């Protein structure tokens, strides 16, 4: 509040955010990560007027802002099981960058990471934006839903940006936040354990030294001393100090209890990630022969593995996942090992038996008791172990596109997504290049 005195008269003025002109659309997608981008593209291409809200400055979520630029898995047992909008952006970015896709015909055994696709982050961002714009999607960066109210036409979403608010009237909402944030605003049930999986802060260092001339035993001894004194922490390097050094840092660290489900937790997580990087950089600079080590790059945020999951009309269990259950309303495949990370022992992937491919039903994308609302990506309805596999980028892309198809058809038909005939959703997905069970 500002107070002004004019003669003996006191006048007060309250500064308010600017209310921008309202928008009316068919589908609002909240979150522009691995799920949100394909959801919005599919919705837009299906003829639904679509608005994408993203709180960050760019598209991509963990893939770009989190630096996890190796999405997968799109293939299982020598056969492609996930394609469509997300896959198209991945392959376009690889082609334009002059890179190569992995040889998907070669079995990986337990080294599933060999089928992950390395992408150029800035190029991936630009191509994702281009695909969204070509689908007629309106992108709103630095924007988040503040209030969501149901009405006879669907929803009124009030968004907030710095100094600005806006009302968006829509028929359907897709929650692709990774946290189930929209479901949380609406008071719907979300699931979360007391402990969160560690995150990973992707940064790269350059030793600027001939590592063959560095005494590894000396480095290890110094590291042990630094660890004991608290100058570095155990999870600052996951696979050993020399492995970390030879790999240039990259993903070889854990940020314990990483969480971005609230702004305070997100801030804390990212500060702790950057502090871990500084600890390692300072340690290396204290080692004889490594004084010229340099920080080459650092992702804007810590990559997050686990926050909230939304309780859906159906909850996918670990048993469903590892048995490859095909549901009557399955809309996409999912393929990745059960991959629960632990701050003490790291990760020990539990690979699927040969020939098994999991699926995701529409009911797992519908929050329990909701109307005109879908979730997709990491926050879909699943138990913790199933979610440790379902959370990866390729599956998020597939569930996002499935949700985009269901939302667009629901908006067109004037029904809630659970009332759209499954075969109609599948038909739309097939025509859009997706692979359906």
N, C-alpha and C positions, 0 to 999 in steps of 0.2 A: 504494500500500500504506500502511495505517495501522498504527503500532506502539504498543501500550499496555503499560505496566508495572504489574503488580499484585503488590505486595510485591517478591519477587525473581524472579517469573515474567514472562517476556516473551510477549505475545500479539500476533500479527499478523492483520490482516483485509484482504482484498482486495475493493475495491468493484467490483461487477459490474453490468452493465446488467440491467434487469428484463426477463425473458422473458415476453412476453404470450402468452395462449392461442393455440394454432395455429388456422389457418384451412384449410379444404378447399374447393376450387372447381374449376371446369372450365377456365377461361381466366384467365391473368394478363396484363394489358396494362401494359407498363412505359413510362411517359411519357404525359403528358396534354396534348399539343399538338395541332396540326392533324390529325395522323394518329391519335393515341391516343384522342381523344374519339369519333370515328366508329367506330373499331375496337371500343371497349368497348360503345357503344350497340348496334351491330349484333350483337355477340356476345350481349349481354344479351337483346335482343329475340328472338333466335333460340332462347332457352330455355337458354342456357349460363349457369351461375353464374359471374359475372365480377367480378374485383377489378382496380381501376385504381390503380397506384402512380405518384405524382408527387412529385418532390423539392421543388418550389416550394410557395408558399402558395396558388396558384390554378391554375385550368385555363387552357389556351390557348397556352402556349409563346410563340413569336415574335409571334403575333397579339395577345396581351394583355401578358404580362410583357416582351416585346421591343418593344411599342408599334407593331408593324406592322399597324395595324388597318384594312387595306384588302385583304382577300383576293381572289384571282382566279387564273386566269380560268375561269369556269364555262361560257362560251359561245365558240363558234368559227364564223365564217362565217355568222352569223345564226341559229345553232341551238345549243340547250343541249346540252352534252356531259358535264357533271358535275352530278349532283344527289344526293339521298339525305340522310343524317343531317347532314352538315356544312352543306349548302345550306339545310336546314330551319332550323338555328340562325341562320345568317346572315340569312335572310329574316325570321324571327321577330323578330330584334333590330332590323332596319330598320323593320319595321311598328310595333312597340311604341314605338320611339323617334320615330315620326312623320316618318321620313326617306323618301327615295325611292331605288329601285333605278335604276341607269343604264338608258338605253334600249338594250337589247341588239340591237335591230333595226338600229341605225345602225352601219355599218362604222366601225372605228376607224383603218383604215389602219395606219401605223406607230406610232400613239399607243395602243398596247394598254392602257395604264394607264387609259384612259377607261372600260373595262369592269370595273375593280376596284371592289369594293363597300365604301364607308366605313361602319364600324360603331362603335357606342358600346361601349367596352371593358368597363366595369363591368357593363353590361346583358348583353353577350355572355358574360361569366363566369358570371353568375347563370343565364342560360338554358341554358348548357352543363351546369351542375350539375343543373339541373332535368331535362334530357333524360336524363342519366346515371341519376339516381335513378329516373325513371319507367321506365327499362329494367331496373331491378333491380340496377344496378351498385353495388358497394361501393367508395367512394373513400377512398384513404389518402394524405393529403398529408404532406409533410415526410418521405417514406419512399423508400428506395432499396434495391435488391437488393444484398446483401453477398456471399453465396455462392449458387451454383445447382448442384444435384446431380441427376443423372438417377436415376430408380428405375423399378421395373416398372410403376408407374402414370403415369409421366410425369416430373414434376419436383418437387423440394423446394427452394423459394426461401426463403432466410433473409434477412429484411429488417432494416434498421437505421434507427432514428430516434434523436433525442437521448435517451440513457439507456434505450433500449428496443430489443429485438430480437423477431422473431416468425418462426415457420416457416409457410410457406404451401405446402400440397400442391396441385398442379394438373396437369392433363393437357396443356395447351398454353400456350405463352408467345408473346406478340407484342411484339417489340422496336420501340417507337416513340420511342426516345430521341433520334433525330436524329444520334446519334454511333455507333450500333451498339454501345452499351455492353454489352448482354446478350451479343451475339456475342463481344465482347471478353473478357468474364468466362469464357466457355466456350472460349476459345482458337481461335475460328474466324477465318478470314482476313478482314481489313479492308483497304480501300484508302485511300490518302491521298497527296496530292502534298506536295512540300517547301514549297510556298507556299500559303497560305490566302487566299481572297478577303477583301477588307476587309468588316467589319461596319458597321452603321449604328446610331448612338445617337440615338434619337428623343427630342428635347426641344423645347420651344416657348418662345420669348421674345416679349415685347411691347415694341416700341420706345418707346411712350409719347411719341411725337413726330410731328409732321407731316413725313413723309418728303419731301414735295414742296418743303419749305423747307431740306432738308439738302443740302449741296453734295457730290454723289457723287464728284467728282474729289478733293475734300479727304479724304473717307472712304477712297477707294482709295489715295491717297498715304500716309495714316497706316497703312493695312493693309500696304502694301508695306514700310514701315519696320519694323512689328511682325514681319512675316514674316522679314525679313532678320536681325533681332535674336534670333529664336526665341521671341518672346513669344506668337506664334501659329504653327501649323503649316499647311502647304499643304492637307492633307486635312481640316482642321477645317471647311473650307467647300468643297463640291464644285463649285459652279457660279458662283463669284464672290461678292464681299462684299456687293454691293447686292442681288443675288438672294437671298442668305441673309437679309439684313435684311428685305426685303419679304415673304419667305415665313415669317418668324418662326422661322427655324431649321428645325424639323421634321426632315426626313430628309436635310438638305443637308450631310452630313458623312460621312467614312469613318474607321473605326477600323482601322488597318492590321493585317493578320495576325490578325484576330479569331478566337478559337478557344475553345470551351468543352468540349473533349473530355476534359480533366482538371480537377480542382478548382483547381489552381494557375493553369492557363491561363484558366479562367473568371474567377477573381479578378483576374488581370492585365488581361484584356480589359475588364472593367467599371470598374476603377479608371482605366484609360486613357481610356475613354469619358467618365467624369465630369470628369477633368482637362481634356479637350478642351473640354467645355462651359464650365468655369471660365475657360479662356483666352479664349474668345470673349466671355463676359459681361464680363470685366474690360477687354477691348479696347474694346467698345462704350461702356462707362462712361467711358473715357478720351477719347472723341470729343466735341467740342463739339456740344451739341444732343441728345446721346443719353445724357446722364448718368442719366436716370431709367429706362433700360431695365430690365425685370424678367424674371425666370425664372418662367414660368407653370406648367410641368409638366415632369416628367422620368420616363422609363420606368425601371422597376426594373433592367432589364438591357439590354445591347447586343444588337441583332438580329444573329443569326449566319447566314451564308450557306453555310458549308462546313466540315465536319469530316471524319469517316470515312464511307466507304461500305462496305457489306458485300458480299463476293464471293458471289454467288448461284449457283444452278444455271444461270441464264442472266444474262449481263451486257448490258444495253441499251446500244447504241452510239449515237453521234451520227448515224450513217447510218440506223440503225433509226428514230431519233426524227424526223429531218427528212424521211424518206420515208414516214412514216405506216404503218410495218409493222404488220399485224394478225397476231398469232400465234395458233396453235390454242388456246392457253390464255390469251389476252388477257381481262382481267377489268374493265378500266376505260380511259377515255380520259385523255389529258393534252394540255393546250394552253397553250403559252407560248413566247416566242422563246428561242433559245439566248441565255443572259444571263450571261456570265462577266464579273465585275467585276474591274478591274485598278487597283491603287493609283496607277499612273502616268497612265493615259489614261482612267480611268473605265470606262464600259460602253458598248458599241456593239451593241445587240441584233441578232441575226440572225433575222429573222422567217421563219416557215414560208411556203412557197408556198401560194397561195390554194387552198382545198379540202383541204389536208393537216391531219390530226389524228393525233397519236401515240397509242399504246396501251401498256399495261403488262401483261406476262404474269405468271401465278402464279409461274413459275420464278424471276423476278427478286425475288420476295418470300420465297423459300426459301433460307436460307444454305447454301452448298455443303457437302454431307456431313452435314447436320443432320437430326434427327428432332424432330417435335413443337415446331417453332420457326418463326416467321415474322418478317419485318421489314417495316416500312411507313414511308412518309414519306421524309424527306430521305436516310436511310441505305440506301435500297433499292439493289439491284445495278445499277450503271450506270457508264459512263465519265464523266470529269470534265465534258466538254461537254454530254453528255446530261443529267447531273445538274444542271447550271446552269439547266436548264428544268424538270426534274422536281421540283425542291426547293420549288416555290411552293405556297401553302396549299391551293388548290382541288385540285390533284393529290394532295397529301398526304392530304386528306380522302377522296378517292376510293380511294387505295391502302389507307388505313386501314380503310375500310369493307369493301373486298374481303378484307383479311386477317382482319377480324373474322368474316366469313361463313365463310371457309375454316376458321378455328380452331374455331368453334362446331360445324360439321358434323364435323370431324375428332374432336373430343371426344365427340360423340354416337355416332359410328360406331366409335370405338376404333381409329382409324388415324392415320397422320401426314398432314399437309395435302396433300402431293403425291399421295396415294392417293385423295383425294376426287374423284369425277367432276366435271369442269369444268362440265358442264351443270347439275349440282345446285347448285354455287356460284352460277352465273349466275341460276338460277331464284330462289334466296333473295334475291340482290341486287335483282332486278327487283321482287319482292314488297315490298321495303323502300324502293322509290322510287329506287334507283340506276339509272344508265344504263350498259349494258354493250355492248361491241362485238358 
